[in-house]
Amino acid sequence: MSRKRKYKLVRKYSNKQLTKLAHKLGLPGNVPKKDIAIKLAEYLSIKISSHTGYMNVLDDYFSNPVEIVGIVPFIPKPTDSNNRQLQKPNVVTDDFLKSYQWRKLRLVALELHGRKCLCCGASPATGAVMHVDHIKPRRLYPELALDINNLQVLCEECNHGKGNWCETDFRTNKDAT
């Protein structure tokens, strides 16, 4: 009598880790593993062949993770306690600046552009208060209020000096996303 052994596949990572990786790569968390691996391989400049399958790319990443920079991460839309999508905030009111969507995007902009004024170079180390500025003012362009490409980091003085009438972009070409 021969017995067949059943081997259980042991994953080196959880679904939660896959979702976090997908978000870091700018993908929603509900995409297939293969799509995450393809995007990761593209980021790491690895060619996926039959020898280096997509599962190997994921296994290699989770056994020796690297920092992923330069990609605007996916920001999941917030939901209420019943898992219903929250309404988009009214961008022309000051309540917008207290919204989850704005605070999350503000953090992404600070991480993307750094915590240094793109106009004068001031930083928290020099005692400056940092603001994330809408290049095209949200009151005039409400459709761009939650667009990462419309944001720049300025100190409080430069941001207030620029006001909501000026559309000056202080980002350099390399900083512009």
N, C-alpha and C positions, 0 to 999 in steps of 0.2 A: 504494500500500500504506500503510495506516495502522497504526501501531503503538500499542497501548494501553500506556500507562505504568502500572506498578504502583507505587503509593505505599505505603510501609511506615509504619504508624502509629508515631510516635515518642512514647513515654510519657515524661513528665517525672518519674516516680517509679517506684521499684522495688516488688516485692512485699514486701520487708522493711520499706520505709517505710510501706506500707499496713498491714502487721501491727502496727507500732508505733503508728500512728495509731488503729487499731481498739482496741488495748489502752488507750490514753489515754482513749478515749471509753467505756471500760467494756465493750467487745465482745470476744469471742474473735477470734483472728486469722484464722480460716478462714471468715469471713462474706463474702458477695459485696460487690463494690465499691459497688454501689447502696445496700446497707444502711449501709455506712460513710458514704457521702455523705449519706444521709438523716439519720443521727444527727449528722453534722457540721453540716449545714444547720440542724437543729433547735437545736444548741448555739449557732450563730452567728446565729440568728434570721433565716435566709434562706429564702424560700419558693422551692421548686424548681418551675419551670414548664417548658413546652416550650422556652422561650427560654433559661432557665438550667438546662440539663440537669444531671444528677448528675455527669457527667464534668467539666463546667465548675466545679462546686463543688470537686471534688478538685484540678483544675488550678490554680484560684485559691489554694487553701490551700497547695499545695506550692510555688507561686511566691512566696507571701508568708505564711509560717506565723505563726500566732498561738499564744500560750501557752494551753493548755487547763487550767483550774483548776476546782475545785469538783465534779469527777466522780471517784468512786472508780474507779481504773483496774482493768482486768481483770488478774487474777494467774493466769498459766498454771500448771497443776499440774505440778510437777517430774517428770521421768522419769529412768530409769536409762540406762545406755549402750545398752541394747537398745530404747529408746523405750517402755518399759513404765512405767505410772504408779506412782510410789512410794506406799508405804503411808502412811496418815494417822498421825502420831505419837501416842503415848499422852499425852494432854493432862494427865493428873494427875501425871506424873513430871516431874522437873527436866530430863530430856533433851528435853522438849518445847521448852524455851527455846533449845535449840541447833539445832532443826530448821529446814530451809529455809523451810517454810511460815510458821513464826512470825517468822523474821527478815525475810522479805519483807513480811508484813503489818505488822510493827512499823515498818518504814520508811514504809509507806503512812500509818500512823497519825501518825507524826511529821510527815510532809509535810502531812497534812490538818489537824491541830490545831496545828501549830507546835511549836517546841522551847522551850516555856515551860510551867512547872507551872501547871495549871489550878486548883490549890488556893491556893498562896501567891504565884505569879508569878515564882519563881526560874527562872533559865535558865543555860545553860553560861557565858554572859558573867559571871554572878555567882559562878561556881565550882560550880554545882550539877551533880550527875550525874542525867541524865534517865532515867526509866523509863516504859514503856508499861504501864499498869495495866488489868487486867480489872475492869470495874465490878462485874459479877456474877462472883465467884471461879470459876476454872476447875475447881477441885476439887469445887465444889457444882453447877456448870453446865457440864459438859464439852462439851455441844453448842454452847456459845457461845464456846468458846476461840478459834476462828478467824473470829469475826464482827466485822467492822470497827465495827459499831454498839455493841459491848460494850467498846470501848477508849477510854481517855483518857490524856493525858500528865501525869505527875506527877514531881516531883523525888524523889530517893531517900528523903529524910526523910518526906515526906508519904505516899509509897507504903508504906513500912514501918509508919508510924503507922496507916494505914488497915487494913493487914493483909488476911487473906483471910476475915474474918468480916463485914466491913462492905460494904455495897452502895451507898455514897454516890456519886452522879454529880456531879462538879464541872464538867461541861461546861455552858455556857450554852445556852439554847434555840437560838441561832444556830449554835453549834458542834455540837450533837447531829445526827448523821446519820441 
